[in-house]
Amino acid sequence: MFERARGTRDFGPAEMGRRLAFERICDEVAAKFGYQRVATPTFERLDLFTAKSGAGIVDQLYAFKDRSDRNLTLRPELTAPVMRMVAAQGGQVAKPARYSYFGSCFRYEESKAGRYREFWQYGCEVIGADGTLTEAEVIAFACAILDEVGLTGWQLRVGHVGVLGDALSALGVSSDNARDVMRLLDKGDFESLAGTGLGADALAALQELSALEGGVETIAAAGEILGRLGVELDSLSELSDTLGYLEGLGASPPSIAVDLTVARGLDYYTGMVFEVMVDELG
């Protein structure tokens, strides 16, 4: 008997049927939003991912050398490959371009409930257009998919990495330490934060920012906290505009929460970030 590799799954006919139905729903919603489906290779050159995130990320990848001694890796996510494809086409892509994609990704992580070493991503990229309206459009696309598959009672959590970055800069946190501080804030681990060398006033301000709960009204409270720190509020204004456009686009999540300590994922996030909490999915 051969065992399935750790962190992977098999899908029988019944589950595969549901997966294919879900993929079709995603494509139908993507078409309504003007996204065109693209695909990239399952493996890429390793430096595509280390260029931004550093060599430390290699421990989280399925990296290997081919027979010509080139460093390659199974893709850990799909944004960088799609943008690599766009860059390779030079100026031949008509902008703004809206691309959607779906595919398997691989990360060498500790496998546990709800987290696998092989997993699938469905996503989109808007190339050649930026600003708060474009960001709101992407969130609206995600909301539309959740609505279309029939999920209820979910919560949209929206933040802006720039807000936290500006706050840490004002508190004297070096750029080298900022990412570690962001990750600890994201986890709510204030005990470990105390060991990073932050002063008592800085810790208190970050804890106050992290404790904010609510929807759009939270932005005003955050502005008061950041104002006391002397932080510029441009990023906070951008977040406010994004949420305003979201309503104008007809997206109506069951619940919206502003979370200024959301800092998940790879290091290329610089602006608006969002995640969805779905209780019925655990």
C-alpha positions in Angstrom: 0.0 0.0 0.0 1.2 3.5 -0.8 0.1 6.3 1.5 -0.9 9.8 0.3 1.8 12.4 0.8 1.4 14.4 4.0 -0.6 17.6 3.5 -2.4 16.5 0.4 -6.0 15.3 -0.3 -7.9 13.0 -2.6 -11.3 14.0 -4.0 -13.9 11.4 -4.9 -16.6 11.9 -7.6 -19.1 13.5 -5.2 -16.7 16.1 -3.8 -15.1 16.7 -7.2 -18.5 17.5 -8.6 -19.0 20.2 -5.9 -15.6 21.6 -6.6 -16.2 21.8 -10.3 -19.6 23.5 -9.7 -17.9 26.0 -7.4 -15.3 26.7 -10.0 -18.0 27.4 -12.6 -19.7 29.8 -10.2 -16.4 31.7 -9.7 -15.9 31.9 -13.5 -19.5 33.2 -14.0 -19.1 35.9 -11.4 -15.7 36.8 -12.9 -17.2 37.2 -16.3 -19.8 39.6 -14.9 -17.0 41.7 -13.4 -15.0 41.7 -16.7 -12.2 39.3 -15.7 -10.6 37.0 -18.3 -9.2 33.7 -17.2 -5.4 33.1 -17.5 -3.0 30.3 -16.4 0.6 30.1 -15.4 3.1 27.2 -14.9 2.9 25.0 -11.8 6.6 25.6 -11.1 8.5 28.8 -11.5 12.1 30.1 -11.0 12.8 30.4 -7.3 14.0 34.1 -7.5 10.5 35.2 -8.5 9.5 34.7 -4.9 12.7 35.4 -3.1 13.3 38.7 -4.8 10.6 40.3 -2.7 10.3 38.1 0.4 14.0 37.2 0.9 15.8 33.9 1.1 14.1 33.0 4.4 11.0 32.1 2.5 12.7 29.1 0.9 12.1 27.0 4.0 8.3 27.4 3.3 8.6 26.3 -0.4 8.9 23.1 -2.4 12.2 24.4 -3.9 14.5 22.2 -6.0 17.2 22.2 -8.7 16.5 20.9 -12.2 19.1 18.9 -14.1 20.7 22.1 -15.4 21.2 23.3 -11.8 18.5 26.0 -12.1 16.7 26.9 -8.9 13.0 26.3 -9.3 10.0 25.9 -7.0 6.4 24.8 -7.0 4.4 28.0 -6.9 3.3 29.0 -3.4 0.7 31.5 -4.7 -0.5 32.9 -8.0 -0.2 36.7 -7.9 3.6 36.8 -8.6 3.4 34.3 -11.5 0.6 36.3 -13.2 2.5 39.6 -12.8 5.6 37.9 -14.2 3.5 36.9 -17.2 2.3 40.4 -17.6 5.8 41.8 -17.4 7.0 39.4 -20.0 4.5 40.8 -22.4 5.9 44.3 -22.0 3.5 47.0 -23.2 1.4 44.6 -25.3 -1.3 44.2 -22.6 -4.2 46.6 -23.0 -4.8 48.4 -19.7 -6.6 48.2 -17.5 -6.5 44.4 -17.8 -8.6 42.3 -15.5 -7.4 38.7 -15.1 -8.8 35.8 -13.1 -7.1 32.5 -12.3 -7.5 29.2 -10.5 -4.8 26.7 -9.7 -3.0 24.5 -7.2 -0.3 26.1 -4.9 2.2 24.4 -2.6 3.7 25.5 0.7 5.9 23.4 2.9 4.1 24.2 6.2 3.0 22.2 9.2 -0.2 20.5 8.0 -3.1 20.8 10.4 -6.9 21.2 10.3 -7.9 23.5 7.4 -4.3 24.0 6.2 -2.7 21.7 3.6 0.6 21.7 1.8 -1.2 21.5 -1.6 -4.2 23.9 -1.8 -6.1 25.8 -4.5 -6.5 29.5 -5.1 -9.1 31.4 -7.1 -8.2 35.1 -7.5 -8.0 38.1 -9.7 -5.6 40.9 -10.6 -6.4 44.4 -12.0 -3.4 45.6 -14.0 -3.0 49.3 -15.1 -5.5 50.8 -12.7 -5.1 51.7 -9.1 -6.8 53.7 -6.4 -9.6 53.1 -3.9 -12.3 52.4 -6.5 -10.2 49.6 -8.0 -9.6 48.1 -4.5 -13.3 48.3 -3.8 -14.1 46.5 -7.1 -11.8 43.6 -6.0 -13.5 43.3 -2.6 -16.9 43.5 -4.3 -15.9 40.6 -6.6 -15.0 38.4 -3.6 -18.3 39.4 -1.9 -20.2 38.5 -5.0 -18.7 35.0 -5.1 -19.6 34.4 -1.4 -23.2 35.5 -2.1 -23.5 33.4 -5.2 -22.5 30.2 -3.5 -25.1 30.8 -0.7 -22.9 31.5 2.3 -24.7 33.5 5.0 -23.7 35.3 8.2 -20.1 35.9 7.1 -18.0 38.9 8.1 -15.7 41.0 5.9 -12.7 42.3 7.7 -10.9 45.2 5.9 -7.6 46.9 6.9 -4.8 48.9 5.4 -1.1 47.9 5.9 -0.1 51.5 5.3 -1.9 52.6 8.4 0.0 50.2 10.6 3.3 51.0 8.8 2.9 54.7 9.4 2.0 54.2 13.0 5.1 52.0 13.6 7.3 54.5 11.8 6.0 57.3 14.1 6.7 55.1 17.1 10.3 54.7 16.0 10.1 51.1 14.9 12.8 50.4 12.3 11.8 49.0 8.9 13.8 45.9 9.7 11.6 45.2 12.8 8.3 46.5 11.4 7.3 43.2 9.7 7.9 41.2 12.8 5.9 43.7 14.9 3.0 43.5 12.3 2.9 39.7 12.5 2.7 39.8 16.3 0.0 42.4 16.2 -1.9 40.3 13.6 -1.8 37.4 16.1 -2.7 39.6 19.1 0.5 38.5 20.8 1.2 41.5 23.0 3.4 39.4 25.4 5.9 38.8 22.6 5.5 42.4 21.5 6.8 43.5 24.8 10.0 41.7 24.1 10.7 43.5 20.9 12.0 46.6 22.7 8.9 48.8 22.2 8.3 51.3 24.9 5.3 51.3 27.3 3.6 54.2 25.5 4.1 52.6 22.1 2.7 49.3 23.3 -0.3 51.0 24.8 -1.0 52.9 21.6 -0.8 49.7 19.5 -3.0 47.8 22.0 -5.5 50.6 21.8 -5.5 50.4 18.0 -5.8 46.7 18.0 -8.7 46.8 20.5 -10.9 48.9 18.1 -14.0 47.0 17.0 -16.7 48.0 14.6 -17.4 49.0 11.1 -16.8 52.2 9.2 -17.3 54.3 12.4 -14.0 52.7 13.7 -12.0 54.8 11.2 -12.8 58.0 13.2 -11.7 56.4 16.4 -8.5 55.2 14.8 -7.9 58.7 13.4 -7.9 60.1 17.0 -5.4 57.5 18.2 -3.1 58.0 15.2 -3.4 61.8 15.4 -2.0 61.7 19.0 1.0 59.8 17.6 1.5 62.4 14.9 0.7 59.9 12.1 -0.4 61.1 8.7 -3.9 59.9 8.0 -3.6 59.4 4.2 -3.9 55.6 4.4 -6.8 55.9 6.8 -8.6 58.2 4.3 -7.9 55.7 1.5 -9.5 53.0 3.5 -12.5 55.2 4.2 -12.9 55.9 0.5 -12.6 52.2 -0.4 -15.5 51.3 2.0 -17.6 54.1 0.6 -17.1 52.9 -3.0 -17.9 49.3 -1.9 -21.4 50.4 -0.9 -21.7 52.3 -4.1 -20.9 49.1 -6.1 -23.8 47.4 -4.5 -21.7 45.0 -2.3 -23.5 44.4 1.0 -21.7 41.9 3.3 -23.7 40.6 6.2 -21.1 42.3 8.5 -18.2 44.6 7.9 -15.4 45.1 10.5 -12.4 47.5 10.2 -9.3 45.7 11.5 -6.1 47.8 11.3 -3.9 45.0 12.5 -4.6 42.6 9.6 -1.1 41.9 8.2 -1.4 38.4 6.8 0.5 36.9 3.9 3.5 37.7 1.9 5.6 40.8 2.2 4.4 42.5 -1.0 1.2 43.8 0.6 1.5 47.6 1.1 -2.1 48.9 1.0 -5.6 47.7 1.5 -6.0 44.1 2.8 -9.1 42.1 3.5 -10.2 38.7 4.7 -13.5 36.9 5.3 -14.5 35.1 8.4 -17.1 32.4 7.8 -18.3 30.7 11.0 -20.1 27.9 9.2 -16.8 26.8 7.6 -15.0 26.8 10.9 
